[in-house]
């Protein structure tokens, strides 16, 4: 049977951040707000969030230790702080790393043991603390997924912890919070959202509901990414990107992803490539490799991205989708080759070894073994 499950309440609208305090007060009077070390303060978003919480009678502890990708050491420190302070809810304010860190802190704080054990495979025994996600980027979809993607800093290996009880209680989406994003961050997070929409749409786990969400996400992101990149203060484009990212996240929560994300995690963690950038870089090469296995859906993607496919046979229209994606990513200056980040062919064996166990790789429309992954990496090098 097909399944679609996203139990998160979604609050979406301009100025929605002002309602954070009232939403958090549902779960108690002591909250931890997890965010990055600099951006949340510099942008004024942290102050606005804290004001809302204070006015609602919620005492907030700020944990602003998130730097770069979410990692187990930071999560463990957050868990220790949450337990020590007896917080009743956790709020994640920021991009995917802040939200995944908050998600893991909330999910594991009431549990015995450490986050390292759960990352190593220990089963989640019980529900976590209530968790509210407030994304300030439009790309990861982490506000509506049940997994936290975390790096083990001891070996730079990145895996997810996932559990149905780790969905956010509320996703609070305010497009005004994304106006401070730089063009580079807009490009990277937008590329991630596009990749998630396309991979969800063509996943072997896709169903009618995820297809509807993913296809619309492709349309919206394709029509608005370059505008958000070139005109950062265009609030309509920012709002559209936030909606597109949300729909892609809802789709991938049930459909899962594909080969790009299976390869992106080890490449990103070992070469310090921003996640959205490496996803955008790999996407056209992976799509080209998948063509004969996903031609029908790729042909539809070409149309979703604004291509005129009338009169084309399916194979040609599918190829047009790859070209359209490549052109869109060029327009927002996503690099086209892994060599730009110091990746060398002799590293492929290790990247392949880390990629193969990924659930994302297993949901790719074309079965991907070691040699298949190698061919994609060679093309992208």
Secondary structure, DSSP 8 states (H G I E B T S, - for coil): --------EEEESTTGGGGHHHHHGGG-SEEEEEEESSHHHHTSHHHHHHHHHHHTT-EEEEEEEE-SS-BHHHHHHHHHHHHHHT-SEEEEEESHHHHHHHHHHHHHHTSSS-HHHHHTT----S---EEEEEESSSS--GGG-SEEEEEETTTTEEEEEE-GGGS-SEEEE-GGGGTT--HHHHHHHHHHHHHHHHHHHHSTT--HHHHHHHHHHHHHHHHHHHHHHH-TT-HHHHHHHHHHHHHHHHHHHHH---HHHHHHHHHHHHHT--HHHHHHHHHHHHHHHHGGGSHHHHHHHHHHTT---TT--HHHHHHHHHHHHHHHHHHTT----GGGGT--GGGHHHHHHHHHT-HHHHTSSS---HHHHHHHHHHH-
